Structure formats: C-alpha cells, structure tokens
Amino acid sequence: FIHLQQKDYTRAITLFEKVHAQLKAKGVAHQAQNFHYNYALAAQGGGLFDRAAEHLIQAAVLNQDFVAGFVQHVANLEIESRYRDGLRTLREVSLDVMEPEVHFYIGLLSARAELYESAISAYRYAETMARNHAREAVILDDAFYFNFGAACEQARQYEQAEVQLERCISLNNKHIEAYNYLAFMWSEQGVKLDRALVYVNRALQEASGNGAFLDTRGWIYYKQGSYEKALSDIEAAHASIPDDATIKDHL
C-alpha cells in the first residue's frame, strides 16, 4: 500500500501478488475486499487493465462503493489518457457486475475523456437498467440527470440536454448548478432568454456572489441588449474569477 501511495506500481503489484497467493492458500481471498480494491488501483496504475478489472470485480461483489471509489481515483488523476485507461477496466467490470451504477460511472469517465456520445449511451443504458430496480430512486437522482444533461449539451444535443437538466431540477429544486447550466446554454443559443433569466436568478438567490452565475446573467443581459446591466454583472464576475477566459471574453 505504501508503494501504491508512492505510485511505485511495479513494486506494489509484486507485493500484492504475494499477498494474493497467501490469501488464496488460506481460502479467504474472496473476503478481502479492501485488498482487492488496492490491488486494482496498483494494477490500473501499472497498465495491467485485465488484472485491475479482475480485482475490482472481487471488491465490487462485496461492496459496489469500490467502483465509485475507483472512478473517483481515476478522475482525480486529471489526465485524459488515464480516463480512457479507466474506461477499459470499467468495461471489463460491467460484464460481470451488472449494476446500473457501473454504467453511470462509465458515463462519468467517458465525459471526462470528452467521449460524449459514449457517455450518453452509458447513461441511457444505466437509466434503462435502473427502472424497477430496488435502488431506482437512489441511482436516478438529481446528480445522475445533471451529468446526463451536461453530456448531452457537450454533444450539442440541446433538446435532450434540456430534458435531462429539467429532470434534475424536478428532483431537486435547489440544484443551482442545473439552473445555471440551462440558463447559460440558452444564453449561448440566444433562445428562451426570459426563462434563462428566471433560472439564473434562482441560482443567484442561493449563491449571490457566485462569479459563474453572475457571468451567465450578464451574458443574458448582453443578448437582450441591456448592455449596462451586462457590464455590471460581468465586471463583478471578473472580480470574483479574474483568470476565467470565458468571463474575460464576455467582458
């Protein structure tokens, strides 16, 4: 585990393999969920994707939360090639652990890797699987539909993005990011500007000084021709987030 933390994957794998042989000899390998999870992370880092999938499956059989942890680990690396490597492993897992969450996680990593069509397909499959599932309400929550909608928007499927983001809001009427996302999407397209203004104001009720939200409202005002209001909001946004390229462009 220390070698794993140091990202010395070769040494970590060597030692984990020795431990695995000992656990199998004692007949308790199937119970060692934390071990399997850490071995999966080491194998993933070392490029042994089949082995990573094998051990992630062993961990996930006992606790699905390990799949979420794996996705979080890969996402935190903030390297596009690592996202794609993580997808290779998750696709192997999904063949054996047929749970809707796995496909949701595939969608998340696909979106991180800018494979938006693949992300949408994964979300749709997860949604279908979750219907009539014992955990349907937990799986198909506001976060699910927010991420689904964001992938649709990135794929320029704007009507579908609106549908999914509105579902997010219907499940959580205080999801301020969804209000802002829809408002900004409409402002970029120059459509539904009055409704966009209502939505971004709803977001600003909860977070009045949020620079991203102020920029959205300023851009709506700009599209409506209210340039003084636009300038006021976008200047405030720029003061809040001075290094944002989009806000600088709007300003």
C-alpha angles and dihedrals in degrees: 000000000000090000089049090053089050089050090240090141098170094059092041092053092048092054095041089053090054090050090048091055090051093048091050091049089055092045094237102103092108090060098052099090096158091050092051091049094052091045089052091054092049093048090048091052090047093052095248094132098167090053091045090054092047093056096038088056090052090052094043094051087067098034127011090200089079089069089056089048091051091052091048090050093051093043092052090058088072092206117126094213089054090053089055091047089051090053090055090058096043092052088057090049093050090061090063106026103051099190124135092234091065091060091046088055090049087054092051094051092042089056090048088053089050091244092134099165089052089048092053091050091051092049092049091050091048091050092051092048092048094056109109089002117142089244097039095128091048095047099041096050132138092277091055093054093042091057091042091052093046091054090050091051092049088051088051092244090137099168091052090045089056092049094051096043091049087053088053091053093046088058094044117019090189096058094124095179090060092050090051094044092055092043092052093045091054092045091053089052093042092233135121089011096162091053090044089056091052091051097048091046087054088055092047091052087067097036110022097174098044107134096207092051092047089051090052092052091046091052091050089052089049092053089048091052095248094132100167092053089045093052093049094053096042092048088053090048091050091051089052096045106020097171098053110119095203092053091048089051091050091047 
